[in-house]
């Protein structure tokens, strides 16, 4: 049984698709592309697809991961092309590698996020970021299944900083030109309970009364293993590429490493 790991994106309007929406679209793409999927046993067999740490609904992402199991071998790059052509634009399969190591989910220990705050000046954002970084704890609340939960949003944050507009992932076309705009870069560890970008925004409101006039546009730029020495979030598919035989016909892809 061959296992293939895929990196996919949620871009543009497709950022508003839920994880269940993506699952349905992806399973349709598997059928259209005639992928020889392995199926689970039991009364209701389903394709063996493992999703890892999906981004919340409403957030964009350049780094979502999943793994599929096949009953017959396929070239990863050809499979990527077939699946990408079978999905709507915005849900893009951008990378595929054969799984040659274990523990993909264990390598997703941190994420890099970009938060675009339209209507907020950079000076105002910097003051809020400085206050957040200076705090030992920042308590926020979130509505959970069992009621309102209070937790610390500060301890999971590795770094939070303002970025110049020229250094951001967002294109100029995505931003209103007649309004101020602040861009934040956030690196956060995956902990329990999970600290999401919305929780950090709640924390900025709590410590500095920062309240953007419109909802923030949030995009995950990377997720992977956090390297303490370099302060980067490393590419979780790199070990599989490094373990590939030297004669492999698959095209290697440069490791995507995002700076903290």
N, C-alpha and C positions, 0 to 999 in steps of 0.2 A: 504494500500500500504506500503510495507516494503522498507526501504532505507538502502543500504549497502555502507559503505565507505571503500575504498581500498587504500593501499600503494603499489606502484610498483617501479621497478628499471629500469634503462637503463645502462647496463654494457657492457664492451668490445666493439666490433665493432658496437653493437646496439646503442651506444651513437650517432652515425651519422644518426640515423633515425629522421626524422622531426616529429613534433607533428601530422601532418596529416597522416604520415605513421603509427604512433602508433594508431591513431583513427581507421584506416582501419583494422589493425591487431587485435585490441581489439574487434571490432564489429564482426569480423569473429570468434573470440574466444567465444563470447557470443552465437553465433549460434551453434558452435560445442558442447559447453557445455550444450545446450538446456536450457539456463537460461530464466525463465518466465519474460521477460522484459516488462515494461510499455512503451507505445509509445505515442508520441505527437499526437495531433489532427491536422486536416488539410488535404490538398491534398497530401502532401509528408510526411507521418508519419516517425519518426525516433526514435531510442531508447532513453529513457530519461537517458542520461549520462552527468554529470556535471564535467568538468575538471577544476582543480584549479592551476593556476600559473605554467604552464609547463616550464621545463628547455629549454634553447636555443638548437638548433641543434648543435651537435658536442660536447656537454658536457655530461658527465656521471652523474648519480644521484642514490642515495640510498633512496630518499624521494620525490617521486611524488605521488600526491593524486587525486582521483576521487570519484564520488558518483554515484550509479546506483539506479534506482527505479524498484521494482519488483511487479508483480501482485499477486504473491503467496509467502508465507514465505519460506525461505531457511536458513539452518544453515550456518553462515558466514564462518566457517573453511572449511566445505565441498565445499562450493562455491569457496573459494579461491583455493583449490586443483584442482578443475575442470578447472577453468580459467587458472591457472598456467600451467597445462598440455597442454592446447590448444594454448599457446603462445610460440614463439621461445625462446631458451635459451638466456638470456641477458635481455629480457623483462619479468621480474619475478614478480608475485604477491606475496608479502611477508607478507601481513597482511590484515585482513578483520574484521570489527566490524559493528554491527548494529548501525545505526545513531539514537541516543537517545537525541541529543541536536541539536540546530540550529547553523548556522553561521560557518561552517567549513572554508570557504574562509576568514572570518574575523579573524581567528586564524592563518593565514599564513602571519605574519607581518615581518619575517626576515628569512634569510638563512645562513647556514654555508657551506662554500666552501673550497675545497682543490685545490690548484694550484701547479702542479708539473712543475718545470722549468728545463728541461734537458739542460745541457751545461752551467748552471749558478752556480757559487760557492756560498756557504752559506754566506761567507763574503760579496760578492757583493750584494747578496739579502738583507742581514741585513742593509747595508748602504742605499739601496733604500727604504726599509720599514721604517727606521728611518726618512728619509727625507719626505716620504709621511705622516707619522703620525705627524710630526712637522708642516706641512703646515696647514694653516687655510682653504684655498680653493685650489683645484686642478682642473683646468678647462680642460676638454677633449672635443673632437668633435666626433660626430657620424652621419653617413649618414641616414637621415630619409626620409619619403615619400615626405616631403616638402622641401628637401634640407639638407644641413649640419646644425646640431644643436650643439650648445655649451652649456655645463652645468657643474655643480660642482660635481665631483665624490667623494669628500672627506666627505661631510656632512652626507651621508648615511652610511658610514663605521663605525661600532661600534668598531671593532678591526681588526688589521692586524698584523700578526707576523710570524716569521720563526719558523718552527718546526724541531726537530731532525728526521732523516729518520726512526728511530725505533718507532716514535709516529704517523706515518702516516697511512692513509687508503690504499695507493698504496702498492702492494706487491713488493718485491725485483725483482721478475721475470719481472715486468713491466718496470724496469729501466735499462738502459745500465750500466754495471758495470765499464766500462773504461772511463766514462765521469762524471764530477761533476754534482750534482743535488741538487737543492734547493726546499724545500717544504714550501709553504705559507698557513696559515690558515686565512680565511677571514670570518668575520661575518658582514653582510650588511642588512640594513633595506630595506623593500619593499616600495619604494617611487615612486613618479611621477615627472619627468621621471625615469624609472627604472634604477638603477645602476647595471650593470652586471659585472662579473669577467673580461671580456675583457676591460671594461671601467677602472677598477682599474689597469690593466696592462698598458693601455695607460697612466694612471696617473703616474705610476712608471717610464715610459719612459720620461714623461714630467719633473718630478722633479729630476730624478737621471740618466737619459739616460740609463735605464735598458732595454736591447733589447735581449731577449733570441734568440739563433740561430735557434731554432725550435719552432713551436707553442706549447703553454702550454697545458698540459693535465689537464682539469678542471673537478672536480666531486663535485656535491652537496651532502653533508653528511647529512644534516637535514634542515628542514624548519618548522616553527611553530611560536608560540607567543614568543616574546623576553621578558624575565623576567629581569627587571631592577635591582632587588635586588641581584639575584644570577649571573647575567651576562650569562645566558644560553638561548638557544632556545629550548623551551619545545615541547613535543610530542602533536600534535594537535588532536590525537585520544584518548588521555587520558580521557577527559571529558565523552566520550561515554562509555568507559569501566567502569568508576566510576559510571555512571548512570545505568549500567546493573543490573537487579535483582540478588540477592544473589544466587538464584537457577539456574541461566543461565548455560546452558551446554557448552557454548563457552569457549574455553581455553583462560584465560587472558594472555596477553603478556606484558612483562616489558616495561615501558615507555622508549622510546629512547630519551635521553636528551644529547645534544651535548654541550660541554663546549665552551664558547666564548674565 
